[in-house]
Amino acid sequence: MTGIITYLEGTDPAILFYAVLLLAFVLLRIPVLNNYFRTLNTLLHESGHALMAILLSGEALEIKLNSNTSGSALTRTNSKGKAFLISFSGYPAASLGSFGLLALAVNQHYSAGFLILVSIAIINLIVFIRNSYGIFWLITFILLMLLANWYAHSIVASIFYLFISLIAFIEGITSAAGIVILGFTKPSKAGDLSNMAKMSKIPAFFWALIMAVVVGVISWFTISKYFPPISQLFT
C-alpha cells in the first residue's frame, strides 16, 4: 500500500497497522480507559452538529460531553429543514473525521493530525463546552496530544496517533451501528433518528437505513483507501 506507515525499520507496515488496530479493540474493552478514548468520537459527533448549524446560518449554543460517552449539542435555527440536517450530521461527521485522521496517519502527517485534534478541542473548550466532565476531558486530551507530539519519540508519536485514529474509526462505526439498531428496535429512544422522525413524520427505521448506508459507504471507502490489504500479512 503506497504511502503506508513505516514506523519501525524491518517491521512490515501491514502487520504493524493491524497490531495497532487489535490494540485499539482491546483498549475499548478496558473499563474507564475505554470511555475516556471513546469520548473522541463523541467530540467529533457533537462538533459535527455544531458545524452544520453554523454552516446553515444557525447557532451552536452549547455542547456537553459526558463520562458515559453520551453527549449533546444545543443548536438553534429558524427552519425545520435545517434542524433536520443538523440532527442528521452527527454520525457522518464522526465517520468523515476518522477518515481524515487516518488519511494523515497512513501518510505520516501525524504532527498535522495532532494539531487538528488539539485545535478542535481548544475551540470546543473556549466556545461550546460548559459541563465539568467535558472541560476535564478536553484539558486532559489537549495535554495528552501535546505531550505525544512534542515530547514523545517520533516513532512512539506516530504509532500513538494511528492508535487514536483507529479508535475514532472503530467507535464511529459501533456508535452508528448502535443507533441504527435502536432505530429499528426502540425508535423513541434512537436519539438523532428519533428527532429526524418527529420532524419528517417518517418512521425512525427509514432514517436508520439511510444512516447505515451513509456511514457504511464512508467506512467502506476508509477501509479500501487506508487499510493495508489483508493479503499483505501473508506475503
C-alpha positions, 0 to 999 in steps of 0.5 A: 500500500503506497504511502503506508506507515513505516514506523519501525525499520524491518517491521512490515507496515501491514502487520504493524497497522493491524497490531495497532488496530487489535490494540485499539479493540482491546483498549475499548474493552478496558473499563474507564480507559475505554470511555475516556478514548471513546469520548473522541468520537463523541467530540467529533459527533457533537462538533459535527452538529455544531458545524452544520448549524453554523454552516446553515446560518444557525447557532451552536449554543452549547455542547456537553460531553459526558463520562458515559460517552453520551453527549449533546449539542444545543443548536438553534435555527429558524427552519425545520429543514435545517434542524433536520440536517443538523440532527442528521450530521452527527454520525457522518461527521464522526465517520468523515473525521476518522477518515481524515485522521487516518488519511494523515496517519497512513501518510505520516502527517501525524504532527498535522493530525495532532494539531487538528485534534488539539485545535478542535478541542481548544475551540470546543473548550473556549466556545461550546463546552460548559459541563465539568466532565467535558472541560476535564476531558478536553484539558486532559486530551489537549495535554495528552496530544501535546505531550505525544507530539512534542515530547514523545519519540517520533516513532512512539508519536506516530504509532500513538496517533494511528492508535487514536485514529483507529479508535475514532474509526472503530467507535464511529462505526459501533456508535452508528451501528448502535443507533441504527439498531435502536432505530429499528428496535426502540425508535423513541429512544434512537436519539438523532433518528428519533428527532429526524422522525418527529420532524419528517413524520417518517418512521425512525427505521427509514432514517436508520437505513439511510444512516447505515448506508451513509456511514457504511459507504464512508467506512467502506471507502476508509477501509479500501483507501487506508487499510493495508490489504489483508493479503499483505500479512501473508506475503 
